Amino acid sequence: MTITRQTKNGTATLFVDGWLDTQSSPELGKEIKALPDVEHLVLDFEKLEYISSSGLREVIAAYKKMKALGGTLSIVGVSSEVMDVFRLTGFEGKMDIREVEYE
């Protein structure tokens, strides 16, 4: 998995590529903890192929961090396979999660 960070105008975007599983999820956690105080965090999952329960824990941690800071979290570019996991866990109704839009 690779993570690329972009910060601009109070928004941090983390582009996640690959598998977010037991081995790689601590890397996402480190990136989230290292973020400066921002108003909005975007997790771009357009290139995310798989997410495990440990990856979901990191998403929850990001959500809690942003809520504590008075900010917001958006998850964008989610594939239908990863979206199924968010639906099964009930995250879809609690977080701003958007599927990738194909043209």
N, C-alpha and C positions, 0 to 999 in steps of 0.2 A: 504494500500500500504506500502511496505517496500523498503528501498533503502540501498544498501550496497556499500561502496566506497572502491576502491583499487587504490593506487597510486604507480607507479613504472617507473623509468627511463624517467621522463618527460611526462608520460601518466597517466591520471586519468580515471578510468572506474567506472561508476555508474550503478549498476545492479538494475533495477526497476522491482518490482514484484507486480502484482495486477492491480488496476484501477488507471489511472492518470486522475482524474476528478476535478471538482470545489473544492471539499473538500481537496483533497490530493495534488494538483499541487503546492500550496505554499511550501510544504515540499521539492519538487524537486528544486524549486527556491532558497530556503535557502541552499541546498546542493551545488548548482552551484555557488552561491555567496561566499560560504565558501571555495571554492577550492583554493589551492595555484596556483600561476602562473605555468601553464603547457603548453607544446607544443601541446598536443593532448588530446582531450576529447572524450571518447567513452561512448555512452549511450547504454547499453545492454538491449534491450527490449524483450529478449527471453521469459520472464515470464510475460510480460505486456499483459493483457487481453483486455484492453479498453483504448482509449485516447479521451478526450473531447477537445473542443476549448480552454479551460484554460490550458490544458496539452500542446496543440500545441503552446500556447503563451510562455510557459517555454522552449520549444524546440527552438523557435525563439530567446529567450533571451540567451540561451546557444550558439547558432550559432553566434549571434552578439558579445558576450563576447569573444569567441575564435577568431573571425575575428579581433576584436580590439587589441587583444594580439599578432596577427600575427600567431596564431595557427590554428588548424583544428578540426573539429567535425565529428565524424562518428556515425551513428546509426546502430546497428547490431542486428541480431536475431529477426527481425520484423516478426510477424505473418501475414498471408495473410489478415486477418480482419483489423489489424492496418495499413498495407500497403495500403489497399483501401482508408483509410482516407488520408494518405500522397499523394496518387495519385490524389484524388479529390481536394485537396488543392493546388496542384502544387508543393509541397515540394520535391517530388521525383526528379524532374529535377534540383533542385537548391542545394540539399544537398547530401552528401554521405550516402545513406540509403540502407541497404542490408537485404533482407528477410532471414529468418531462412532457413537453408538447411537441408532437410530431407534425410536420407539415406535409 
